[in-house]
Every structure is written in structure tokens, then in C-alpha cells.
Amino acid sequence: METVLSGIRSTGNLHLGNYFGAVQNFLKMQQEYNCYFFVADYHSLTTHPKPDNLHNNVKQVFAEYLAAGIDPELATLYIQSDVPEIPELYLLLNMNSYIGELERTTTFKDKVRKQPENVNAGLLTYPVLMAADILIHRAHKVPVGKDQEQNLEMTRKFAKRFNHMYGVEYFHMPDPFNFGKELVKVPGLDGTGKMGKSDGNGIYLAEEPASIRKKVMSAVTDSGPVKPNQEMTEPVKNLFYLLELMSEKSTLDHFRNAYNTCTIRYGDLKKQLAEDIIKFTDPLRTRINEIYNDEVYLSKVVKMGEEKARASASQTLKDVRKIMGFKSF
């Protein structure tokens, strides 16, 4: 069975875009592949180096993914920092990674522009740590967004370089995971682009109803149609797409007809959309809070994930050390 690996940033709480995009595909993947899902707390230090909320963020993300349906019996769900083999492989891979190629990566240049006061070594070697995350389980496939495609290509380069330098065919060349169809891209509430945490335009699975209503009611629209069947502007298209995801077909048809006949009231549409989102997220929020507060269950799942991840990682590291020439006296 092929191995699939995906990292989850410990600062990235789940919003509707994550749920309808990656998570629903994760739920299918865990049925068909040997899946490793990890919370990337080491990676978060490149941009969030202070310890204030690190533990709670990890705990929240863990609870959200479990509530969303990741099954720790089917997949391996673990915390990156619980697997010491990862930083050791990271160190070994760094010895054969070159400053020039790391400085040319798009993600590094982007972060330098965004946080010039914190250009740390972790930012520079981010692709090497990502490679260690993937290669530690000898993954065949990795679900990645457009912004991480270059880093996955770097992983392939490091794997190929290792195999060539030591005359082995040990590491696979991991491919980007293809879900076989266009991913669902949930639009944000700001009228453009997709829903995302950094843009502040998302609705979170654990968000309280009052906050959801406030956000949806402030969503960007336009002045309304002035002629029948008028082409929708992007902000209005976005609202109708959210309505299509969240509401009954009869509700969607009602507001489409109102738009096409120039009788639509965006305030009514937003109120209905907000209530339908709340209806959808209510059981998820309840389950997230239950898991978050169940220390016994969380500890059990974290320990199980650590044991399964380390079983795989320790074998890889043992093999790599032997290939590189490390021997016991």
C-alpha cells in the first residue's frame, strides 16, 4: 500500500475552506492509503517563535481534525516534535543541502519580504525540514497546495541526491497527490480569493454563532442587479457559492430567482446563509469542544500516533545512518 503524508500547521485552525478542500479528501485517503497526518509544531516556530500558545494551538488542531473525521485507528495522526528522528534526519539532510538553492526558493524570498525582522535559519532550511517530514516515512505521495509545490520538488531533489551520493535506491521520489478532480475552493467573505486564516476572511469550524453571524452580515456585496439575469460580480458569486455549499437547493433557487428578477435583498440572503452555516458547524463545534476537553482521550490518541510514527521513522533513520557510514564500535 502506498504511503501518503500531509502536514498540518499548528497555527492553522480549520475553516470551511479546509473542510471542503483538504479534509474531505483526507477522509477518503485514510481508507485507501497508508496515511500519516502530523501537526507541524516545529514548522510554526519559523514565524511564531514564542511559546505563548504553542501547546494550546497543537491541542486545538488535534481536536479539530479528530472531530472532522480523521480516524487514529486507520491513519497515523501525530505531533511533529514527538518524533525525534525527524530533526535528526533534518540535520543529516542539511549536510547535503546548499545555501544557494535554499536562498532561491520562493517561500524563503516571500517570508524575507513579509518578516524582515525575523529572517532565521529555520526559514532558510524550511524545505529541508519539510523533506525530512516526508522522507522519514518514505512517502510516495504528498497533498500540497500551489505554494508548496516548489518545496516538494526540493524534497525530490534531496532524495535523488542522497540516492546518487550513496549509490542506493532508498528514497522514493514523492509525487504531489492528485485527488482526480478539481479541489473545492471555498471563497472568502471579503469578495475575492479563497477562504484563508491569514486573510481574515474565513469561518472556522469551532466558531461561535454570534461571531459567524457578524462575519457573514459584513461580507462584501454590491449595489444589486439593475436588469434581469444580470451577470454577478465576484463578491456576489462568492456568496451564492457558499449558499450552494451550505443551504438547501430550494433556498438557493429562491435567492437565484430573486437575483434574476432584481428583487433580491442581500441582507436576507446573508441572514439565511449565516443560519445555514451555524446549522452545519454546530455539531462539529460541539464535538471539537468535547475532544479538546477530554484529556484522557487526547493523551491516548497522541501516544498512539507517536508510537506508530516512531516505529516507521526509527527504521528509516537506522537505514539512513547505516547507508551514510555511521557504525557502532
C-alpha positions in Angstrom: 0.0 0.0 0.0 1.4 3.4 -0.9 2.2 5.9 1.8 0.7 9.4 1.9 1.9 12.1 4.2 0.4 15.5 5.0 1.5 18.2 7.5 -0.9 20.5 9.4 0.4 23.8 10.7 -0.2 24.1 14.4 -1.3 27.7 13.9 -3.9 26.8 11.3 -7.3 26.2 12.8 -9.8 24.6 10.5 -12.1 26.8 8.5 -14.8 25.8 5.9 -12.2 26.1 3.1 -10.0 23.5 4.8 -13.0 21.2 5.5 -14.4 21.2 2.0 -11.0 21.1 0.4 -8.3 19.0 2.1 -10.2 17.4 5.0 -12.9 15.7 3.0 -10.2 14.2 0.8 -8.2 13.1 3.8 -11.2 11.1 5.0 -11.2 9.2 1.7 -7.4 8.8 1.6 -7.3 7.1 5.0 -9.5 4.4 3.7 -7.3 3.7 0.7 -3.7 4.6 1.6 -1.2 4.3 4.5 -1.7 7.8 5.8 0.4 9.9 8.1 -1.0 13.3 9.2 1.1 15.4 11.6 0.8 18.7 13.4 3.8 20.7 12.3 4.7 22.5 15.5 8.4 22.8 14.6 7.5 24.5 11.3 5.4 27.0 13.2 8.5 28.3 15.0 9.8 29.9 11.8 7.1 32.5 12.0 5.7 32.1 15.6 8.8 31.6 17.8 7.2 32.5 21.1 5.8 29.7 23.3 2.7 31.6 24.4 0.0 29.4 22.7 2.0 26.6 21.1 0.6 23.8 23.3 -3.0 25.0 23.1 -2.7 25.5 19.3 -1.5 22.0 18.8 -4.3 20.7 21.1 -6.9 22.7 19.2 -5.7 21.5 15.8 -5.6 17.9 17.0 -9.2 18.1 18.4 -10.5 19.7 15.1 -9.0 17.1 12.8 -10.4 14.3 15.0 -13.8 15.9 15.1 -13.7 16.3 11.4 -13.3 12.6 10.9 -9.7 11.6 10.9 -9.6 8.1 12.4 -6.5 7.4 14.5 -7.1 3.7 14.0 -7.0 4.0 10.2 -4.4 6.8 9.9 -1.4 7.9 11.9 -2.0 11.3 13.5 0.9 12.6 15.5 2.8 15.7 16.6 6.0 16.5 14.7 8.0 17.3 17.9 7.1 13.9 19.4 9.3 12.2 16.7 13.0 13.0 17.4 14.0 11.0 14.3 12.7 13.9 12.2 15.1 16.6 13.5 18.0 14.1 13.2 17.2 13.3 9.6 16.8 17.1 9.1 20.3 17.6 10.4 21.7 14.8 8.1 19.9 16.2 5.0 21.2 19.7 5.8 24.8 18.4 5.3 24.0 17.8 1.6 21.8 20.9 1.0 23.3 24.1 -0.4 22.8 27.7 0.6 22.3 28.9 -3.0 19.5 26.5 -3.8 17.8 27.3 -0.5 18.0 31.1 -1.0 16.4 30.8 -4.4 13.2 29.1 -3.1 10.1 31.2 -3.5 8.8 30.6 0.0 12.0 31.8 1.6 12.0 35.0 -0.5 8.4 35.6 0.3 9.0 35.2 4.1 12.0 37.6 3.9 9.8 40.2 2.5 7.0 39.6 5.0 9.1 39.3 8.1 12.4 41.2 7.5 13.0 41.5 11.3 13.0 37.7 11.7 15.0 36.0 8.9 16.1 33.0 10.8 18.0 29.9 9.8 14.7 27.9 10.1 13.2 29.9 7.3 16.2 29.2 5.1 16.2 25.5 5.7 12.4 25.1 5.8 12.4 22.9 2.6 14.9 20.6 4.3 12.7 20.1 7.3 9.8 19.5 5.0 11.9 16.9 3.2 12.7 15.2 6.5 9.0 15.1 7.3 8.2 13.4 4.1 11.3 11.1 3.7 11.2 9.9 7.3 8.2 7.7 6.3 9.5 7.2 2.7 6.2 8.7 1.4 5.1 8.1 -2.1 2.6 10.9 -2.3 2.1 14.3 -0.6 -1.0 16.5 -0.9 0.4 20.1 -1.4 -1.0 23.4 -2.4 0.5 25.6 -5.2 2.6 27.5 -2.6 4.3 24.3 -1.5 4.9 22.6 -4.9 8.5 24.0 -5.2 9.3 22.7 -1.7 8.1 19.2 -2.7 10.3 19.5 -5.8 13.2 20.3 -3.4 12.3 17.1 -1.5 12.6 15.1 -4.7 16.0 16.8 -5.3 17.3 15.9 -1.9 16.0 12.3 -2.2 17.6 11.9 -5.6 20.9 13.5 -4.3 21.0 11.1 -1.4 20.4 8.0 -3.6 23.1 9.2 -6.0 25.7 10.1 -3.4 25.5 6.8 -1.6 24.8 4.6 -4.6 21.4 3.4 -3.4 17.7 3.5 -4.4 16.4 4.0 -0.9 14.2 7.0 -1.0 11.1 7.2 -3.3 10.6 10.3 -5.4 7.4 11.6 -3.7 4.7 12.9 -6.1 2.1 15.6 -5.4 -1.1 13.8 -4.5 -3.7 14.0 -7.3 -7.3 13.8 -6.0 -8.5 13.1 -9.5 -10.6 16.3 -9.7 -10.5 20.0 -9.1 -10.3 20.7 -5.4 -13.2 22.6 -3.9 -12.1 26.2 -3.4 -14.3 27.9 -0.8 -14.3 31.7 -1.4 -13.7 34.1 1.4 -16.1 36.7 2.7 -14.0 39.7 1.5 -15.2 39.4 -2.1 -12.1 38.0 -3.6 -9.8 34.9 -3.5 -10.3 31.9 -1.3 -11.0 31.5 2.4 -7.9 31.6 4.5 -6.7 32.3 8.0 -4.0 34.8 7.0 -6.6 36.9 5.1 -9.0 37.0 8.0 -11.9 36.1 5.7 -12.8 32.7 7.0 -15.5 30.9 9.0 -14.0 28.4 11.5 -15.5 25.1 12.4 -15.2 25.9 16.1 -16.5 29.5 15.8 -19.4 30.7 17.9 -22.8 31.5 16.3 -22.7 35.2 17.2 -19.3 35.6 15.5 -20.4 33.7 12.4 -23.5 36.0 12.1 -21.3 39.1 12.4 -18.8 37.9 9.8 -21.4 36.9 7.3 -23.5 40.0 7.7 -20.4 42.1 6.9 -19.5 40.1 3.8 -18.8 42.2 0.7 -21.6 42.6 -1.9 -22.5 45.2 -4.5 -25.4 47.6 -5.1 -27.6 44.9 -6.6 -28.8 44.0 -10.1 -30.4 46.6 -12.2 -31.6 44.3 -15.0 -33.0 40.8 -15.2 -30.4 37.9 -15.4 -27.5 40.4 -14.9 -24.0 38.9 -14.6 -23.0 38.6 -11.0 -20.0 40.4 -9.6 -17.3 38.3 -7.9 -18.4 39.1 -4.3 -22.0 38.1 -5.1 -20.9 34.9 -6.9 -18.9 34.0 -3.8 -22.0 34.4 -1.6 -24.0 32.2 -3.9 -21.3 29.6 -4.0 -21.3 29.5 -0.2 -25.1 29.2 -0.3 -24.7 26.3 -2.7 -22.4 24.5 -0.2 -24.4 25.3 2.9 -28.1 25.6 2.1 -31.0 23.5 0.7 -31.5 23.6 -3.0 -34.9 25.3 -2.6 -33.1 28.1 -0.7 -30.5 28.5 -3.4 -33.2 28.5 -6.1 -35.2 31.1 -4.2 -32.3 33.6 -4.0 -31.2 33.0 -7.6 -34.7 33.8 -8.7 -34.8 36.9 -6.6 -31.5 38.0 -8.1 -32.6 37.3 -11.7 -35.8 39.3 -11.2 -34.0 42.2 -9.4 -35.9 41.7 -6.2 -33.1 40.3 -4.1 -32.2 41.7 -0.7 -28.7 40.8 0.2 -29.4 41.2 3.9 -32.0 38.4 3.7 -29.5 36.2 1.8 -26.8 36.8 4.4 -29.1 36.1 7.3 -30.2 32.8 5.8 -26.6 31.9 4.9 -25.4 32.6 8.4 -28.0 30.4 9.9 -27.3 27.5 7.5 -23.5 27.8 8.3 -24.3 27.6 12.0 -26.6 24.6 11.5 -23.7 22.9 9.7 -20.9 23.8 12.1 -22.9 23.3 15.4 -22.3 19.5 15.7 -18.7 19.9 14.6 -18.1 22.7 17.2 -19.7 20.6 19.9 -17.5 17.6 19.0 -14.4 19.7 18.9 -15.0 21.1 22.3 -15.7 17.6 23.7 -12.5 16.3 22.4 -10.5 19.4 23.4 -11.6 18.9 27.0 -11.2 15.2 27.1 -7.5 15.0 28.3 -7.6 11.2 28.6 -8.8 10.6 25.1 -6.4 13.2 23.6 -3.4 11.7 25.5 -4.3 8.3 24.3 -4.5 9.4 20.6 -1.3 11.4 20.8 0.5 8.5 22.4 -0.8 6.1 19.8 0.3 8.4 17.0 3.7 8.9 18.5 4.3 5.1 18.7 3.1 4.4 15.2 5.1 7.3 13.7 8.3 6.4 15.6 8.1 2.8 14.5 8.3 3.9 10.9 10.7 6.8 11.5 13.2 4.8 13.6 13.6 2.2 10.9 14.2 4.9 8.2 16.8 6.7 10.4 18.5 3.4 11.2 18.8 2.7 7.5 20.0 6.2 6.6 22.7 6.2 9.3 23.9 2.8 8.0 23.9 4.0 4.4 25.9 7.1 5.3 28.5 5.1 7.2 27.6 5.6 10.9 28.6 2.4 12.7 28.7 1.3 16.4 32.0 0.3 18.0 
